Amino acid sequence: MTFLISYALVFLAAFFDAVCDAVENENINESIFKKWDQRFWSKRESWKYVKKIIGYRPDAWHLSKSAMIICLVLAIVFFDQKNIWYIDVGIFGFIWNFSFWLFYNRIFGVK
């Protein structure tokens, strides 16, 4: 059952990676985030406004990147191998690529 938690965490990690890519550089101008407060969501603008907390900048890009890393680490912690290793690699690869594509291209609207 814990392997399902790992799958869900990889799905979430890819979601957070899609957020990072969607708010970075010119991509934000194509995404749903272009209408949101650029002082937080745009990586190119947020550094001017978001105050560092103990050297950490809590803007959309940094929070999403941190959440992605946390999800990946937790996916490793919860992983309980049920298949031959290359089947798990394929499953995790599919979950990551599908989730990223779904959010980045379809939901966030980046072309």
Rosetta constraint file for C-alpha pairs under 8 A:
AtomPair CA 1 CA 5 HARMONIC 7.23 0.50
AtomPair CA 2 CA 6 HARMONIC 6.53 0.50
AtomPair CA 2 CA 78 HARMONIC 5.66 0.50
AtomPair CA 2 CA 79 HARMONIC 6.16 0.50
AtomPair CA 2 CA 80 HARMONIC 6.13 0.50
AtomPair CA 3 CA 7 HARMONIC 6.29 0.50
AtomPair CA 3 CA 78 HARMONIC 6.66 0.50
AtomPair CA 3 CA 79 HARMONIC 5.05 0.50
AtomPair CA 3 CA 80 HARMONIC 5.27 0.50
AtomPair CA 3 CA 81 HARMONIC 7.00 0.50
AtomPair CA 3 CA 82 HARMONIC 7.68 0.50
AtomPair CA 4 CA 8 HARMONIC 6.20 0.50
AtomPair CA 5 CA 9 HARMONIC 6.11 0.50
AtomPair CA 5 CA 75 HARMONIC 7.00 0.50
AtomPair CA 5 CA 78 HARMONIC 6.63 0.50
AtomPair CA 5 CA 79 HARMONIC 7.64 0.50
AtomPair CA 6 CA 10 HARMONIC 6.20 0.50
AtomPair CA 6 CA 74 HARMONIC 7.33 0.50
AtomPair CA 6 CA 75 HARMONIC 4.16 0.50
AtomPair CA 6 CA 76 HARMONIC 6.94 0.50
AtomPair CA 6 CA 78 HARMONIC 5.75 0.50
AtomPair CA 6 CA 79 HARMONIC 5.45 0.50
AtomPair CA 7 CA 11 HARMONIC 6.22 0.50
AtomPair CA 7 CA 75 HARMONIC 7.21 0.50
AtomPair CA 7 CA 92 HARMONIC 6.79 0.50
AtomPair CA 7 CA 95 HARMONIC 7.19 0.50
AtomPair CA 8 CA 12 HARMONIC 6.26 0.50
AtomPair CA 9 CA 13 HARMONIC 6.03 0.50
AtomPair CA 9 CA 71 HARMONIC 5.20 0.50
AtomPair CA 9 CA 72 HARMONIC 6.64 0.50
AtomPair CA 9 CA 74 HARMONIC 7.09 0.50
AtomPair CA 9 CA 75 HARMONIC 5.46 0.50
AtomPair CA 10 CA 14 HARMONIC 6.21 0.50
AtomPair CA 10 CA 71 HARMONIC 6.59 0.50
AtomPair CA 10 CA 72 HARMONIC 6.16 0.50
AtomPair CA 10 CA 75 HARMONIC 6.42 0.50
AtomPair CA 10 CA 92 HARMONIC 7.06 0.50
AtomPair CA 10 CA 95 HARMONIC 6.98 0.50
AtomPair CA 10 CA 96 HARMONIC 6.22 0.50
AtomPair CA 11 CA 15 HARMONIC 6.35 0.50
AtomPair CA 11 CA 95 HARMONIC 5.92 0.50
AtomPair CA 11 CA 96 HARMONIC 5.79 0.50
AtomPair CA 11 CA 99 HARMONIC 5.73 0.50
AtomPair CA 12 CA 16 HARMONIC 6.25 0.50
AtomPair CA 12 CA 68 HARMONIC 7.21 0.50
AtomPair CA 12 CA 71 HARMONIC 6.77 0.50
AtomPair CA 12 CA 99 HARMONIC 7.89 0.50
AtomPair CA 13 CA 17 HARMONIC 6.19 0.50
AtomPair CA 13 CA 67 HARMONIC 7.04 0.50
AtomPair CA 13 CA 68 HARMONIC 4.24 0.50
AtomPair CA 13 CA 69 HARMONIC 7.08 0.50
AtomPair CA 13 CA 71 HARMONIC 5.36 0.50
AtomPair CA 13 CA 72 HARMONIC 6.20 0.50
AtomPair CA 13 CA 96 HARMONIC 7.79 0.50
AtomPair CA 14 CA 18 HARMONIC 6.10 0.50
AtomPair CA 14 CA 68 HARMONIC 7.03 0.50
AtomPair CA 14 CA 96 HARMONIC 5.38 0.50
AtomPair CA 14 CA 97 HARMONIC 7.53 0.50
AtomPair CA 14 CA 99 HARMONIC 5.85 0.50
AtomPair CA 14 CA 100 HARMONIC 5.09 0.50
AtomPair CA 15 CA 19 HARMONIC 6.38 0.50
AtomPair CA 15 CA 68 HARMONIC 7.88 0.50
AtomPair CA 15 CA 99 HARMONIC 6.19 0.50
AtomPair CA 15 CA 100 HARMONIC 5.74 0.50
AtomPair CA 15 CA 103 HARMONIC 6.33 0.50
AtomPair CA 15 CA 104 HARMONIC 7.97 0.50
AtomPair CA 16 CA 20 HARMONIC 6.33 0.50
AtomPair CA 16 CA 64 HARMONIC 5.02 0.50
AtomPair CA 16 CA 65 HARMONIC 6.55 0.50
AtomPair CA 16 CA 67 HARMONIC 6.57 0.50
AtomPair CA 16 CA 68 HARMONIC 5.29 0.50
AtomPair CA 17 CA 21 HARMONIC 6.30 0.50
AtomPair CA 17 CA 64 HARMONIC 6.81 0.50
AtomPair CA 17 CA 65 HARMONIC 6.49 0.50
AtomPair CA 17 CA 68 HARMONIC 6.20 0.50
AtomPair CA 17 CA 100 HARMONIC 7.25 0.50
AtomPair CA 18 CA 22 HARMONIC 5.96 0.50
AtomPair CA 18 CA 100 HARMONIC 5.52 0.50
AtomPair CA 18 CA 101 HARMONIC 7.98 0.50
AtomPair CA 18 CA 103 HARMONIC 6.33 0.50
AtomPair CA 18 CA 104 HARMONIC 5.12 0.50
AtomPair CA 19 CA 23 HARMONIC 6.19 0.50
AtomPair CA 19 CA 60 HARMONIC 7.95 0.50
AtomPair CA 19 CA 61 HARMONIC 7.27 0.50
AtomPair CA 19 CA 64 HARMONIC 6.52 0.50
AtomPair CA 19 CA 103 HARMONIC 7.97 0.50
AtomPair CA 19 CA 104 HARMONIC 7.19 0.50
AtomPair CA 20 CA 24 HARMONIC 6.18 0.50
AtomPair CA 20 CA 60 HARMONIC 7.46 0.50
AtomPair CA 20 CA 61 HARMONIC 5.00 0.50
AtomPair CA 20 CA 62 HARMONIC 7.84 0.50
AtomPair CA 20 CA 64 HARMONIC 6.00 0.50
AtomPair CA 20 CA 65 HARMONIC 6.40 0.50
AtomPair CA 21 CA 27 HARMONIC 7.15 0.50
AtomPair CA 21 CA 104 HARMONIC 7.77 0.50
AtomPair CA 22 CA 27 HARMONIC 5.30 0.50
AtomPair CA 22 CA 28 HARMONIC 5.41 0.50
AtomPair CA 22 CA 31 HARMONIC 6.38 0.50
AtomPair CA 22 CA 33 HARMONIC 7.70 0.50
AtomPair CA 22 CA 104 HARMONIC 6.55 0.50
AtomPair CA 22 CA 108 HARMONIC 7.14 0.50
AtomPair CA 22 CA 110 HARMONIC 6.69 0.50
AtomPair CA 23 CA 27 HARMONIC 6.21 0.50
AtomPair CA 23 CA 28 HARMONIC 4.61 0.50
AtomPair CA 23 CA 31 HARMONIC 7.79 0.50
AtomPair CA 23 CA 33 HARMONIC 6.83 0.50
AtomPair CA 23 CA 41 HARMONIC 6.09 0.50
AtomPair CA 23 CA 42 HARMONIC 5.36 0.50
AtomPair CA 23 CA 43 HARMONIC 6.15 0.50
AtomPair CA 23 CA 60 HARMONIC 7.56 0.50
AtomPair CA 23 CA 61 HARMONIC 6.66 0.50
AtomPair CA 24 CA 28 HARMONIC 6.15 0.50
AtomPair CA 24 CA 42 HARMONIC 6.50 0.50
AtomPair CA 24 CA 43 HARMONIC 5.32 0.50
AtomPair CA 24 CA 44 HARMONIC 7.23 0.50
AtomPair CA 24 CA 61 HARMONIC 7.31 0.50
AtomPair CA 25 CA 42 HARMONIC 7.47 0.50
AtomPair CA 25 CA 43 HARMONIC 6.60 0.50
AtomPair CA 25 CA 44 HARMONIC 6.27 0.50
AtomPair CA 26 CA 30 HARMONIC 7.52 0.50
AtomPair CA 27 CA 31 HARMONIC 6.50 0.50
AtomPair CA 27 CA 110 HARMONIC 6.43 0.50
AtomPair CA 28 CA 32 HARMONIC 7.57 0.50
AtomPair CA 28 CA 33 HARMONIC 5.98 0.50
AtomPair CA 28 CA 34 HARMONIC 5.49 0.50
AtomPair CA 28 CA 42 HARMONIC 6.73 0.50
AtomPair CA 28 CA 110 HARMONIC 7.78 0.50
AtomPair CA 29 CA 33 HARMONIC 7.63 0.50
AtomPair CA 29 CA 34 HARMONIC 5.25 0.50
AtomPair CA 30 CA 34 HARMONIC 7.00 0.50
AtomPair CA 30 CA 109 HARMONIC 6.55 0.50
AtomPair CA 30 CA 110 HARMONIC 5.23 0.50
AtomPair CA 30 CA 111 HARMONIC 7.04 0.50
AtomPair CA 31 CA 108 HARMONIC 5.18 0.50
AtomPair CA 31 CA 109 HARMONIC 4.86 0.50
AtomPair CA 31 CA 110 HARMONIC 4.95 0.50
AtomPair CA 32 CA 36 HARMONIC 7.75 0.50
AtomPair CA 32 CA 108 HARMONIC 5.27 0.50
AtomPair CA 32 CA 109 HARMONIC 6.28 0.50
AtomPair CA 33 CA 41 HARMONIC 6.79 0.50
AtomPair CA 33 CA 108 HARMONIC 7.46 0.50
AtomPair CA 34 CA 38 HARMONIC 7.22 0.50
AtomPair CA 36 CA 41 HARMONIC 6.81 0.50
AtomPair CA 37 CA 41 HARMONIC 6.09 0.50
AtomPair CA 37 CA 42 HARMONIC 7.93 0.50
AtomPair CA 38 CA 42 HARMONIC 4.78 0.50
AtomPair CA 38 CA 45 HARMONIC 6.28 0.50
AtomPair CA 38 CA 46 HARMONIC 6.72 0.50
AtomPair CA 39 CA 45 HARMONIC 5.54 0.50
AtomPair CA 39 CA 46 HARMONIC 4.49 0.50
AtomPair CA 39 CA 47 HARMONIC 7.93 0.50
AtomPair CA 39 CA 48 HARMONIC 7.56 0.50
AtomPair CA 39 CA 49 HARMONIC 5.91 0.50
AtomPair CA 39 CA 50 HARMONIC 7.20 0.50
AtomPair CA 40 CA 45 HARMONIC 7.53 0.50
AtomPair CA 40 CA 46 HARMONIC 5.03 0.50
AtomPair CA 40 CA 49 HARMONIC 7.66 0.50
AtomPair CA 40 CA 50 HARMONIC 6.91 0.50
AtomPair CA 40 CA 59 HARMONIC 5.21 0.50
AtomPair CA 40 CA 60 HARMONIC 5.91 0.50
AtomPair CA 41 CA 45 HARMONIC 7.94 0.50
AtomPair CA 41 CA 46 HARMONIC 6.69 0.50
AtomPair CA 41 CA 59 HARMONIC 6.65 0.50
AtomPair CA 41 CA 60 HARMONIC 5.06 0.50
AtomPair CA 41 CA 61 HARMONIC 7.11 0.50
AtomPair CA 42 CA 46 HARMONIC 5.71 0.50
AtomPair CA 42 CA 60 HARMONIC 7.49 0.50
AtomPair CA 42 CA 61 HARMONIC 7.79 0.50
AtomPair CA 43 CA 47 HARMONIC 6.90 0.50
AtomPair CA 43 CA 59 HARMONIC 7.72 0.50
AtomPair CA 43 CA 60 HARMONIC 7.51 0.50
AtomPair CA 43 CA 61 HARMONIC 6.17 0.50
AtomPair CA 45 CA 49 HARMONIC 7.29 0.50
AtomPair CA 46 CA 50 HARMONIC 5.64 0.50
AtomPair CA 46 CA 59 HARMONIC 6.40 0.50
AtomPair CA 47 CA 51 HARMONIC 7.89 0.50
AtomPair CA 47 CA 57 HARMONIC 7.57 0.50
AtomPair CA 47 CA 59 HARMONIC 7.97 0.50
AtomPair CA 50 CA 57 HARMONIC 6.43 0.50
AtomPair CA 50 CA 58 HARMONIC 6.76 0.50
AtomPair CA 50 CA 59 HARMONIC 6.43 0.50
AtomPair CA 51 CA 57 HARMONIC 6.33 0.50
AtomPair CA 51 CA 58 HARMONIC 7.56 0.50
AtomPair CA 52 CA 56 HARMONIC 5.05 0.50
AtomPair CA 52 CA 57 HARMONIC 4.49 0.50
AtomPair CA 52 CA 58 HARMONIC 6.88 0.50
AtomPair CA 53 CA 57 HARMONIC 6.34 0.50
AtomPair CA 53 CA 58 HARMONIC 7.41 0.50
AtomPair CA 57 CA 62 HARMONIC 6.53 0.50
AtomPair CA 58 CA 62 HARMONIC 5.98 0.50
AtomPair CA 58 CA 63 HARMONIC 5.78 0.50
AtomPair CA 59 CA 63 HARMONIC 5.97 0.50
AtomPair CA 60 CA 64 HARMONIC 5.93 0.50
AtomPair CA 61 CA 65 HARMONIC 6.09 0.50
AtomPair CA 62 CA 66 HARMONIC 6.06 0.50
AtomPair CA 63 CA 67 HARMONIC 6.09 0.50
AtomPair CA 64 CA 68 HARMONIC 6.08 0.50
AtomPair CA 65 CA 69 HARMONIC 6.35 0.50
AtomPair CA 66 CA 70 HARMONIC 6.19 0.50
AtomPair CA 67 CA 71 HARMONIC 6.07 0.50
AtomPair CA 68 CA 72 HARMONIC 6.26 0.50
AtomPair CA 69 CA 73 HARMONIC 6.20 0.50
AtomPair CA 70 CA 74 HARMONIC 6.10 0.50
AtomPair CA 71 CA 75 HARMONIC 5.99 0.50
AtomPair CA 72 CA 76 HARMONIC 6.40 0.50
AtomPair CA 73 CA 77 HARMONIC 6.33 0.50
AtomPair CA 74 CA 78 HARMONIC 6.07 0.50
AtomPair CA 75 CA 79 HARMONIC 5.86 0.50
AtomPair CA 81 CA 85 HARMONIC 7.61 0.50
AtomPair CA 81 CA 88 HARMONIC 7.68 0.50
AtomPair CA 83 CA 87 HARMONIC 6.14 0.50
AtomPair CA 83 CA 88 HARMONIC 6.17 0.50
AtomPair CA 84 CA 88 HARMONIC 6.67 0.50
AtomPair CA 85 CA 89 HARMONIC 6.27 0.50
AtomPair CA 86 CA 90 HARMONIC 6.17 0.50
AtomPair CA 87 CA 91 HARMONIC 6.17 0.50
AtomPair CA 88 CA 92 HARMONIC 6.02 0.50
AtomPair CA 89 CA 93 HARMONIC 5.92 0.50
AtomPair CA 90 CA 94 HARMONIC 6.03 0.50
AtomPair CA 91 CA 95 HARMONIC 6.15 0.50
AtomPair CA 92 CA 96 HARMONIC 6.07 0.50
AtomPair CA 93 CA 97 HARMONIC 6.07 0.50
AtomPair CA 94 CA 98 HARMONIC 5.84 0.50
AtomPair CA 95 CA 99 HARMONIC 5.92 0.50
AtomPair CA 96 CA 100 HARMONIC 6.03 0.50
AtomPair CA 97 CA 101 HARMONIC 5.99 0.50
AtomPair CA 98 CA 102 HARMONIC 5.94 0.50
AtomPair CA 99 CA 103 HARMONIC 6.24 0.50
AtomPair CA 100 CA 104 HARMONIC 5.72 0.50
AtomPair CA 100 CA 105 HARMONIC 7.95 0.50
AtomPair CA 101 CA 105 HARMONIC 5.45 0.50
AtomPair CA 101 CA 106 HARMONIC 7.01 0.50
AtomPair CA 102 CA 106 HARMONIC 5.16 0.50
AtomPair CA 102 CA 107 HARMONIC 6.35 0.50
AtomPair CA 103 CA 107 HARMONIC 4.69 0.50
AtomPair CA 103 CA 108 HARMONIC 5.63 0.50
AtomPair CA 103 CA 109 HARMONIC 7.94 0.50
AtomPair CA 104 CA 108 HARMONIC 5.11 0.50
AtomPair CA 104 CA 109 HARMONIC 6.39 0.50
AtomPair CA 104 CA 110 HARMONIC 5.88 0.50
AtomPair CA 105 CA 109 HARMONIC 4.97 0.50
AtomPair CA 105 CA 110 HARMONIC 5.00 0.50
AtomPair CA 105 CA 111 HARMONIC 5.99 0.50
AtomPair CA 106 CA 110 HARMONIC 7.54 0.50
